[in-house]
């Protein structure tokens, strides 16, 4: 479900998972940090299967002593159960890492979702049609597309 939804995090760091997304998340999610400065939100079933891209990357990196710090960065994961209202409570340390305050953007991805600070999300700005077309035609994008 590739979409963005603007949410509010309350003073207790509670965020309501959008109703349209709860079928995918189920009763619990796993929150972990992302290299882009947001938090990844994975449905618990996907995380428990061990098949997420971040888990596969961490497994490959753990072989090399040189990359263990990156592995630790990627695997700062916490299981969070949804309450009866479909909300999660974002742990303080993860909220600080992603600079989450009251305005949050909940973004659907291929594997799950992401939580972004609205300021961070908007800092890059929406590309123009021309910029998006140029990015889609770039060699880097073509290499990424060939891998999938």
N, C-alpha and C positions, 0 to 999 in steps of 0.2 A: 504494500500500500504506500506508494510514493506520493506523499502529501505533506503539507505543513499545517499545523494548528497552533494558534496562539493561546497560551494558558497563563494562569496566575498561580504562583507558588505562595502559600500563606506563611505566616510567621513561624509555624511549626515545621516548615519545609515540606508540606504536603502538596502533592500534585495529583490531580485527577486524570487518569489515563482516559483519553477520549473514548466515548462509548463505542464508536465504530471500530476501534482498535482492540478492544478487550477480548474479542473472540480469538484473535491471534495471540495475545499475551497469555491468556488463561488466568490462573489464580495467583501466579507469581512471576516475577521477572528477575533478571540479573542485571545489575548496573555496574559498568566498568568504565574507566577513563578511555578517552580516544586521543590520538596524537594531534587532532585538530583543535583540542581545547573544549570539547563538548563531552557528554557522557553517552555511551552506547547502552541501549536498553534491549536486552534479548529475552524472548519468551523462554520460560524455564525449561520447557521440553527441548527446545533447540540447544540450550546451554548444556543440559544434562547429557545430550547425545554426543557432545564433544565435537560437533561439526561446524562450529562457527569459524570464520576466517581468522579471528583474533586468536582462538585456541590453537588452530593449525599453525599459525605463525609463531606463537609462543613455544609450541612443541619443537619446531625446527630450530628456533633460536637457542633453546636451552642446551643444545649440543655444544655450543661454543661459549667458553668462559667470557669472551669479549662481549657477547650479547646478553649476558644474564641480567644486566641492569634494565635493558629494554624489556626483557621478559617480565621482570618484576613490575615495570611500569604498566605493561599491558594486562597483567593479571590481577590488578587490584579490583577484584570483583566482589560484589555483595548481592546475596539473594534477598529480595524484598517481596513480601506477600501483599497482595492488594487487599484493602479493607473492604467492608460491605458496601462502601460507596465507590469502589473502584479506584481508590487513591493509594499512592505509595508515599512513604516518608523518605526523602533523600538524605542519606547520612551527611552530617556536617562537613566531614573532610572531602567528600565528593562534590558537595555543593560549592565549596571553596575552590577546588581544583577547576571547576567549570565556570566559576564566577557567576553562579546562579543567584539571582535575587528574585524579585517578585515577577518580572516579565520573562516568560519562558516560551521557547518555540519547540514544539514537539514535531519531529520530522520523521516520516516513514522512509525506511531504506530497504534494500533487497532482503536483508536478514532479519531486521527488527525495526528499531527506532533509535532516534537520537534526541537528547535533551540539550538545547542550546540556550545560552543567555541571549535575550533578544538583541542586546547591543552587539555581541559577537556575531550573531547570525546576520545582522544588517550591516556590519562593518565592511564586508566585501562588496556589498551592493549586488543588485540583480544585473546580470550581463545584458547588454543590448542584443537584439537579434543578430546583428553582424558579429559581435564578440562570440556569441554562442556558436554560430556557424563556423567561425575560424577555429574555435576550440575543437569542435566536432571533426574538423578536417585535419587537425594537427597530427603529426607523427606519433606523439606521445599518446593521444587518445586512441589512435589506430592500434598501437601496441597493447594498450589496456584492453581494448575490445577483443583482440585476438586471443588473449589469455583466458577470457571468460568462457 
